Amino acid sequence: MLKDNYEAVKNNIEQACMRSNRDLSEVTLIAVSKTKPVPMLQEIYDAGARDFGENKVQELCQKYEELPQDIRWHMIGHLQRNKVKQVVGKAALIHSVDSYRLAQEISLQAQKQNITVPILIEVNIAKEESKFGIAKEDTIQLVEEIAELPNLTIQGLMTIAPFVDDPEDNRLYFREIKQLSVDIKNKNIDNVTMDVLSMGMTNDYEVAIEEGATIVRVGTGIFGARNYNI
Ligand SMILES: *Cc1c(COP(=O)(O)O)cnc(C)c1O
């Protein structure tokens, strides 16, 4: 039962919060529902989930139409500029901003809709070639540049840690990005809050919470393995 998976993940989150002396209310669980059909999302919704993560604009928009309006949709995948228009106004938070040009387009569409769009800056913390995201060394400069754009607020950072067998291997990366977010917060840049840290997936969300994650993104742990061939 999906509900049981969902409850088990929530229980693990609670344990990780206790271990690290954190308040449970500081951590938001996003149910990463990419490739999964609407009835499965509805099942998790009925169990209490209100935050869902998708990595494709078209899929997010379709599910947005079909599921209850009080869901907060998170855009967690690589975003192309020509798709920004569709997702602005629908996504509660865009996690995957890694260039000035992308931020510019989000700002433009936000101005047209007369809304302010919350975003995260995606950092490629382990410098993996296969991953999107800005290098750690370039993050502060990018944040400063994007912060100048109207109708955006930079709420924090997002990272996808390497796929490892032992989640402990990612602890140092999580610590590094937490420190980076603290350094940026201390600069007190206008339009930058740095209260959100989106890190940790099925394999390593408990370690991520111990190191300061405020959002964890769990797919497989809730919905089971994904099949990309259907
Ligand atoms: C797919 C995905 C996840 C969820 O991964 P699982 O290992 O299934 O929990 C989290 N974050 C991003 C950005 C993803 O694309």
The ligand as an SDF file (V2000), in Angstrom:
LIG
                    3D

 15 15  0  0  0  0  0  0  0  0999 V2000
   13.4460   11.7800   -9.3770 C   0  0  0  0  0  0  0  0  0  0  0  0
   13.9360   12.8390   -8.4750 C   0  0  0  0  0  0  0  0  0  0  0  0
   13.8740   12.6850   -7.0710 C   0  0  0  0  0  0  0  0  0  0  0  0
   13.3660   11.4370   -6.3850 C   0  0  0  0  0  0  0  0  0  0  0  0
   14.2680   10.4000   -6.4910 O   0  0  0  0  0  0  0  0  0  0  0  0
   14.0760    9.0320   -5.6850 P   0  0  0  0  0  0  0  0  0  0  0  0
   15.4220    8.4480   -5.6280 O   0  0  0  0  0  0  0  0  0  0  0  0
   13.0910    8.2210   -6.4500 O   0  0  0  0  0  0  0  0  0  0  0  0
   13.5510    9.3990   -4.3360 O   0  0  0  0  0  0  0  0  0  0  0  0
   14.3170   13.7450   -6.3050 C   0  0  0  0  0  0  0  0  0  0  0  0
   14.8000   14.8770   -6.8530 N   0  0  0  0  0  0  0  0  0  0  0  0
   14.8770   15.0490   -8.1770 C   0  0  0  0  0  0  0  0  0  0  0  0
   15.4030   16.3230   -8.7180 C   0  0  0  0  0  0  0  0  0  0  0  0
   14.4500   14.0330   -9.0330 C   0  0  0  0  0  0  0  0  0  0  0  0
   14.5400   14.2220  -10.3570 O   0  0  0  0  0  0  0  0  0  0  0  0
  1  2  1  0
  2  3  1  0
  2 14  2  0
  3  4  1  0
  3 10  2  0
  4  5  1  0
  5  6  1  0
  6  7  2  0
  6  8  1  0
  6  9  1  0
 10 11  1  0
 11 12  2  0
 12 13  1  0
 12 14  1  0
 14 15  1  0
M  END
$$$$
